[in-house]
Structures are given as C-alpha cells and as structure tokens.
C-alpha cells in the first residue's frame, strides 16, 4: 500500500538559510499537501527560524551538526517515511509521483540529481553523480535520502559525526537492502558550492574526501580540511 502524503515527513536541517527556507517550505506544501515539514535549526545567526515558522509544521532547535539535527527531527516525525532534505534542494515531482514510487514500500533510497547551474559542465557532473550513486548504492544528502521510519530507528539513525553522515548511513543500510532510485524522479540542488569554490577544485575535493573517508580518515579531520575550522 502506498504512503499517502500524511505519512511523509520531510526533515530539513538548516543553518543560516533565511533567503531559501520560506520558498522551499511553500513549494513542499504545494507539492505534498499534508506531509510533515520539520525544520531543525542548528543555531542560525540570521532570520532562518522566523522565515521557517509560517511554512513549517514544526521548527526545532538543536546543537549545530547536520547529523544531530536530522536525528532530532526524525525523533519528532510521525510519517512512515522520513525524507531528509537539504535547504538548497527541491523535489521536481509531486506527492502523486512519490506515492507511485513508494507503492511497494521500499526500505530506503534516494533520487537522481539535477544542478541548477546552466553551464554545460554541470550536466556532466549530474551524470557522473547519477552513475556513481547508481553503481555504488550510496547516495548523498543532496539527493533527498528517504528511509522507512522503523528501519531508521532500528539502524540507530545518523552517526554523530561532523561529515560523511549520509554516506555512513547509506553503507549500513545497503548491507540490508539495495536502495531504490525512483525512475524518472529527480531533485534539483544548488550549484553554489561548485560556483563558489570552482568546478574543478570542488570535484577533485569531493572525490578526495570520499576516498580519504573510505581509507579510514576520521570525519573530524575531513571537516577541518574542508571547512578550515576545528570540529
């Protein structure tokens, strides 16, 4: 039996996303009427919370850290499916399409990615990410990870690490069941990371970070390298 919108819980960790959060929540409400929209703020220094209040079904405040924020949101969620959504990512489908994808009650999965940048290089990056995630069975937070709530609870949620929490969870879930990548359904995420840091630099950095993590480098050390601050 497919999950109706009322059985869907979007969990959105945020930090200083005032310019984006209201529009995202408005879009979610239009596409998925009845779904929970749980915003978890990690100590924003701007007006993120104020902008989130009108459109969210609940707004929570947590210690900064995406894994901690998402775990808190998941604990308060009531839906059969938890959908972990970044503030700069937007589903390009509606509740009807999602219900069809969840008809057989898959354990977990994620969606293929589209970047909002118009340059041709972003189309190549999209294809590379889609190929990698399909071949490896590992998605990233940008791809709107979804997990049945009972399975997420049994898995213990996201590991309390400052980076790679999405990959770490996917590795554990993959041991139980391969993910579903719903055919024809995509999410769009901001290309701001590539535009700000440079396309080549960002691609190389992300591959190096994933390789270093696979080789056992601690997430705290990777955080310090990527953000230049201790964690």
Secondary structure, 3 states (H helix, E strand, C coil): CCCCHHHEEEEEEECCCHHHHHHHHHHHHHHCCCCEEEEEECCCCCCHHHHHHCCCCEEEECCCCHHHHHHHHHHHCCCCEEEECCCCEEECCCHHHHHHHCCCCCCEEEEEEEECCCCHHHHHHHHHHHHHHHHHCCCCHHHCEEEEHHHHHHHCCCCCCCCCHHHHHHHHHHCCCCCEEEEEEEEEECCHHHHHHCHHHHHHHHHHHHHHHHCCCCHHHHHHHHHCCCC
